[in-house]
Amino acid sequence: MTNRTGDRPRLSVVMIARDEADRIGDALQSVQFADELIVADTESRDNTVEIARSLGAKVYAVAFNGFGATKQRALDYASGRWVLVLDADERVTPALREEIERVVAGEAKALGYYIPRQAWFLGREMKHGGWARDRVLRLFMRDRGRFSTDAVHERVLVDGPVDSLNGYLEHHTDPNITHYLLKIDRYSTLGAEKIAKNPRKRTGMSITMLHSLGTLVRMLKRGMWRDGPEGVFLTVSSVYSTFLRYWKADRLRRMQG
């Protein structure tokens, strides 16, 4: 990590991680231009912590309390004027780095910035179905941004104007099928808990099937199947994920009486 001097506002990179030894090194290598690297580790059992520290990161042990609350905990450790939120499976491209550095140096026209993100699944670049260049709000002024409290699908909320950058993040998601299926199980449980707590959300088998069908139609319209076997697998697994989320929510409600 490069040590910065002078009057330029500091940039902090914030990340949460658990058992990311295979990927966190590449992620942190891509942001060595930052002034501060913050990794909130949620009980890793591999050498994630050692790798992060070897690349100059400040590592804090935190409990996982849902993605929104846990990422906010990591954000609270940051000291930079600007914050870039990064996941362990993401990489900052050279073009994006140049844009970020210009923003931090004083060329900012907004208080937060959306960043395009290009996804790779099982090593294949995905070009359809919403996985090609989705936008995520990741760069913002620390005192004007915070995370939503959502347990899953959390968002950065910025108090002020936001804009977009052109450079993109590489998103190397899910290196193998086992990893992806485990993630579906974890995310669907968090999503189910959110649904079950919302009295305005209906559950039941008919609702579960309706949402699952809606996901299938949406994925087909977006053309995910055009990305070959990986795209077909993602189409089917997205329907499965939706089914699990609403089925688990219905079970939770019935168990709670």
C-alpha positions in Angstrom: 0.0 0.0 0.0 1.3 3.4 -1.0 1.9 5.9 1.8 0.5 9.3 0.8 1.6 12.7 1.9 0.4 16.3 1.4 -3.1 17.8 1.5 -4.9 15.4 -0.7 -7.9 13.9 1.2 -7.3 10.3 2.3 -9.0 7.3 0.7 -10.1 4.3 2.8 -11.0 0.9 1.3 -13.5 -1.1 3.3 -14.2 -4.8 3.1 -15.7 -7.6 5.1 -14.4 -11.1 4.6 -14.7 -14.7 5.7 -12.6 -17.6 4.4 -11.4 -15.6 1.4 -7.8 -16.7 1.3 -8.1 -17.6 -2.4 -9.4 -14.2 -3.5 -8.6 -11.5 -1.0 -5.0 -11.1 -2.2 -6.0 -10.0 -5.7 -8.6 -7.7 -4.4 -6.2 -5.9 -2.0 -3.5 -5.8 -4.6 -5.8 -3.8 -6.9 -6.2 -1.0 -4.3 -2.7 -0.5 -3.1 -3.0 3.1 -4.2 -5.4 3.8 -1.3 -4.2 5.4 2.0 -6.0 2.9 4.3 -7.2 -0.7 3.9 -9.8 -1.9 6.4 -10.8 -5.6 6.5 -13.5 -6.7 9.0 -13.0 -10.4 9.3 -16.0 -12.5 10.4 -14.3 -15.6 11.9 -12.2 -16.8 9.0 -10.9 -20.4 9.4 -8.2 -20.1 6.7 -5.4 -17.6 6.3 -7.5 -14.7 5.1 -6.3 -12.5 8.1 -2.6 -13.2 7.4 -2.9 -12.4 3.7 -4.7 -9.2 4.4 -2.2 -8.0 7.0 0.7 -8.9 4.7 -0.8 -6.5 2.1 -1.0 -3.6 4.6 -4.6 -4.0 5.7 -5.8 -3.2 9.2 -7.8 -6.3 10.2 -10.6 -6.2 12.8 -12.4 -9.3 14.1 -16.2 -8.7 14.1 -19.3 -10.8 14.4 -21.5 -11.2 11.3 -24.9 -9.6 12.0 -26.2 -9.4 8.5 -24.5 -7.7 5.6 -25.8 -4.2 6.2 -24.9 -4.0 9.9 -21.5 -5.8 9.4 -20.4 -3.6 6.6 -21.4 -0.5 8.6 -19.2 -1.8 11.4 -16.3 -2.0 9.0 -17.1 1.5 7.7 -16.9 2.8 11.3 -13.3 1.9 11.4 -12.4 4.0 8.3 -10.6 7.3 8.8 -10.4 8.6 5.2 -12.5 11.4 3.9 -13.5 9.2 1.0 -14.4 5.5 1.2 -14.4 2.8 -1.5 -16.3 -0.3 -0.6 -14.8 -3.5 -2.1 -15.7 -7.2 -1.9 -13.1 -9.9 -1.7 -14.1 -11.2 -5.1 -13.7 -7.8 -6.9 -10.8 -6.0 -8.5 -10.3 -2.3 -9.4 -9.3 -1.9 -13.0 -6.6 0.6 -14.0 -9.1 2.9 -15.6 -11.3 2.9 -12.5 -8.3 3.6 -10.3 -7.5 6.8 -12.4 -11.1 8.0 -12.0 -11.1 7.3 -8.3 -7.9 9.2 -7.7 -9.2 12.2 -9.6 -12.3 12.3 -7.5 -10.4 12.0 -4.3 -7.9 14.6 -5.4 -10.6 17.2 -5.6 -12.4 16.7 -9.0 -15.6 15.4 -7.3 -18.9 16.6 -8.7 -21.0 14.5 -6.3 -20.8 13.0 -2.8 -21.2 9.4 -4.0 -20.5 7.5 -7.2 -22.0 4.4 -8.8 -19.5 2.1 -10.4 -20.2 -0.4 -13.2 -19.3 -4.0 -12.4 -18.6 -6.8 -14.9 -19.2 -10.3 -13.6 -17.4 -13.6 -14.2 -19.1 -16.8 -13.2 -17.1 -20.1 -13.0 -14.4 -18.3 -14.9 -16.7 -17.1 -17.8 -17.5 -13.5 -18.5 -21.2 -13.0 -18.3 -22.8 -10.7 -20.8 -26.6 -11.1 -20.2 -29.2 -11.4 -17.5 -28.3 -8.4 -15.4 -24.8 -9.7 -14.7 -23.2 -7.5 -17.4 -22.2 -4.1 -16.1 -24.6 -3.7 -13.2 -24.0 -0.5 -11.2 -23.2 -0.4 -7.5 -22.8 2.7 -5.3 -19.3 2.1 -3.8 -17.4 5.4 -3.6 -18.6 8.1 -1.3 -17.6 10.7 1.3 -17.4 8.9 4.6 -19.4 11.5 6.6 -22.2 11.5 4.1 -22.7 7.8 3.5 -23.9 4.8 5.5 -25.2 1.3 4.9 -28.8 0.3 5.0 -29.6 -2.2 7.8 -30.7 -4.9 5.3 -29.4 -8.3 6.3 -28.9 -9.1 2.6 -28.9 -7.0 -0.6 -27.7 -4.0 1.6 -27.3 -0.6 0.0 -25.1 2.4 0.5 -27.2 5.5 1.3 -25.7 8.9 0.5 -27.0 12.1 1.9 -26.5 14.3 -1.2 -26.0 14.1 -5.0 -24.6 11.0 -6.6 -23.1 10.4 -10.0 -21.5 7.6 -12.0 -18.0 6.6 -13.0 -17.0 5.0 -16.3 -14.2 2.6 -15.1 -15.5 -0.7 -13.9 -15.0 -3.3 -11.2 -14.1 -6.9 -12.2 -16.4 -9.2 -10.2 -15.0 -12.7 -10.1 -17.9 -14.3 -8.3 -18.3 -18.0 -7.4 -15.2 -19.9 -8.4 -17.0 -23.3 -8.2 -20.5 -24.7 -8.1 -20.3 -25.8 -4.5 -19.4 -22.2 -3.4 -22.4 -20.9 -5.3 -24.9 -23.4 -3.9 -23.7 -22.7 -0.4 -24.1 -19.0 -1.0 -27.7 -19.5 -2.3 -28.5 -21.4 0.9 -27.0 -18.6 3.1 -28.6 -15.7 1.2 -32.0 -17.3 0.9 -32.0 -17.8 4.7 -31.2 -14.1 5.3 -33.8 -13.1 2.7 -36.4 -15.4 4.3 -35.9 -13.9 7.7 -36.4 -10.4 6.2 -39.6 -11.5 4.5 -41.0 -13.2 7.6 -40.5 -10.1 9.6 -42.4 -7.9 7.2 -46.2 -8.1 7.8 -46.9 -6.7 4.4 -45.2 -9.6 2.7 -47.4 -12.6 1.9 -46.1 -16.2 2.0 -47.5 -19.6 1.2 -47.0 -22.1 -1.6 -48.9 -20.2 -4.2 -46.9 -17.0 -3.4 -43.7 -19.1 -3.5 -44.6 -20.5 -6.9 -45.7 -17.1 -8.3 -42.4 -15.4 -7.3 -40.4 -18.4 -8.7 -42.2 -18.1 -12.0 -41.6 -14.4 -12.1 -37.9 -15.0 -11.7 -37.9 -17.5 -14.5 -39.7 -15.1 -16.9 -37.4 -12.2 -15.9 -34.2 -14.3 -16.5 -35.5 -15.5 -19.9 -36.3 -12.0 -21.0 -32.9 -10.8 -20.0 -31.3 -13.6 -22.1 -29.1 -15.1 -19.4 -29.3 -18.4 -21.3 -27.3 -16.9 -24.1 -24.2 -17.2 -21.9 -23.9 -20.9 -22.6 -24.1 -23.6 -20.0 -23.1 -21.2 -17.2 -26.0 -18.9 -18.2 -28.5 -21.8 -18.2 -27.3 -22.9 -14.8 -27.7 -19.4 -13.4 -31.2 -19.1 -14.9 -32.3 -22.4 -13.2 -30.4 -21.6 -9.9 -32.0 -18.1 -9.7 -35.4 -19.7 -9.8 -34.3 -22.2 -7.1 -33.0 -19.3 -5.0 -36.3 -17.5 -5.2 -38.2 -20.7 -4.3 -36.0 -21.3 -1.3 -36.3 -17.7 0.0 -40.1 -17.7 0.0 -40.4 -21.4 1.1 -38.1 -20.7 4.1 -40.1 -17.5 5.0 -43.3 -19.5 5.0 -41.8 -22.2 7.2 -40.4 -19.5 9.6 -43.9 -18.0 10.0 -45.5 -21.3 10.6 -42.9 -22.2 13.2 -43.5 -18.9 14.9 -47.2 -19.6 15.2 
